[in-house]
């Protein structure tokens, strides 16, 4: 009988207990895959959106919260006047419930600003001017709202006409309702307010010039900050909070798995006291006894991790077509899946340390007389 055979036989000897332990681990790992997958998917979706629009710097005020604060639209003129700035545009972005859709991105964009330019019409037209009470819907937003060109959509207390369906070339853009900035300001009752200034830089701007420009923006707008588009996700306080929440929530589920594995391994050691005594009596080293228990707990972690990854992927696919549709594309990258299984194995090993140590301390004489 090989070492691996002994380990596997121990796991299948109590199938109900082993199964329940696997369930505990798999739920924890499934939570890691789902929550972290949503968090990382949101980050990648935003990065894709910024890249599609063609933003070099993003100016906002994220102080004291996870959503950007409103500030006066006149700030755009001050930023545009700075050396090295080629083009700017103002945006008001809100996350709101729209009719039957619980949450949707609403984007009010300065009329004829460059943030409109990458939208491709699928049907209909763009608004005629900055004051037309009309919206265009991304392809996914149109499906979620079940709207077509010519329909009306209720936003807060206003009824707006859908004049076009557009392809924004990113999941965030396609899941958004887009309109003129002045129209959204009127709907929200926030005239002359924005929460983003998108900036494009001169083509000859070097790194030193960018750093200098960011300092000047900070001087004219102390409460806000300018972030490079490729650093927005990494440096934003809002993204950091979401990331921390996803991992901390997952950690609670993992702790439950740790306790489950530890309980299972301790019960296994108690039930196999006689067997362990025989193994010690025939010459097994105490270190080998420890490794046997650790292998068992590591295998529990591995199998629980694999099942958890499958559950997490299924959960993400369901959410991708229901609750988060049009807002982000969840991340199911190989790195996340491998990391999740590795976490499960580490959880198994850590959970088995005390039971393994306890098993190696057994006296052969006492263990042989155990029932």
Secondary structure, 3 states (H helix, E strand, C coil): CCHHHHHHHHHHHCHHHHHHHHHHHHHHHHHHHHHHHHHHHHHHHHHHHHHHHCCCEEEECCCCCCCCCCEECCHHHHHHCCCCEEEEEEEEEEEEEECCEEEEEEEEECCCCHHHCCCEEEEECCCCCCCCCEEEEEHHHHHHHCCCCCCEEEECCEEEEEEEEEECCCHHHHCEEEEEHHHHHHHHCCCCEECEEEEEECCCCCHHHHHHHHHHHHHHCCCCEEEEHHHHHHHCHHHHHHHHHHHHHHHHHHHHHHHHHHHHHHHHHHHCHHHHHHHHHCCCCHHHHHHHHHHHHHHHHHHHHHHHHHHHHHHHHHHHCCCCCCCCCCCCCHHHHHHHHHHHHHHHHHHHHHHHHHHHCCCHHHHHCCC
